[in-house]
Amino acid sequence: MLSVIGYIGTGLVIGAYAPQIWHLWTEQCSAGISERAYALWVLSSAVFLGHSITIGDPVFMVTQLVNIIALAIILVLARRFRNQICSAHARQFHVKE
């Protein structure tokens, strides 16, 4: 039963990253993305993945793999669309397009 709760948590992780990835991909907008922060999150997820492998926790392994993949996608897209801003963020930040 605890594993089911863990996999539900992993689904929530996917749901949390999906809007960010979708916005980066569809709007080609990197506004508000801190590449350093995301890079540190990748590093921390890699450390947690190593720990989860060491203790043999499959739920934690899957969650950290999901984190690493999602964070890597975000980093690649943020670099690809660096300094690009969508109209919604331009209005929010009062930037002329």
N, C-alpha and C positions, 0 to 999 in steps of 0.2 A: 504494500500500500504506500509506503514512503517513497518508493521509486516512482510511482504514478504521480505523486505530488511534485517530485523533482522534474519529471518530464513535462508536467503542466507549467512549471516555472520556466523550463526551456522554451516552451511555446510562447510564453509571455516575453521572453528575451527576443525571440524572432519578431513578435508583434511590435516590440519597442524599436527595433532597428529598421523595420520595413518602411515607415514613413520617411525617415531620413534618407535612406537609399533611393526610394522612389522620387523624392524631391530633387536630389542630386542628379539622378538620371534624366528625369523628364524636363526639369527646368534648367538644367546645366548651371546651377547656382550654388556657389560655395560659401555664401554669406554666413557668417557666424560659426564656421567650422574651424576649430583649433587643431591643426595637424599634429602639433606636439602632444596635445591631450589624447587624441586618438592613438598616436604612436605609443604613448605610455600605457594606454588601456590594452593595446595589443601585447606589449611586453608583460603586463601584469597577468593577462589571460594565459600567456605562454607559461609563466611561472606556476599559475594555478593548475594548468593542464599537467605540467610535470608532477606537481603534488598529487593530483587526482590519479595519475598513472601509478605513482608510488604506493598510494594507499588502496588502489584497485577499485575506485568508485566509478562505475560506468556512467551514471547519471551526470556526475560532475565532469567527466571526460567529454561527454556529448555537449554539455552546456558550454564548456570552454572552447571546444572546436567551433561551435556556432558563433561564439563571441569573436574568435580569431578571424573566421571567414567574413562575418559581417563588418567587422572593424577594418579588415583589409580592403574590402570593397569600398567602404566609405573613404578610406585614405586614397585609394587609386582615383576615385571619382573626384574627390576634393582637389587633388593635384592636377587632374586633367582639366577641371573647370576653375582653376585658381583665378581669383580676382574677377570672376563673373558673378553678376548679381541679377536676379529675376526682378520683375516689376513689383511684385509684392514686397520684397525686401528693400527695394529702392525707395518705395513710399515709406516704409517703416523707418528707414535710416535717413530719409530726406535726401536721397542721392538723385541727381539728374541722370536719366538714362542716355 
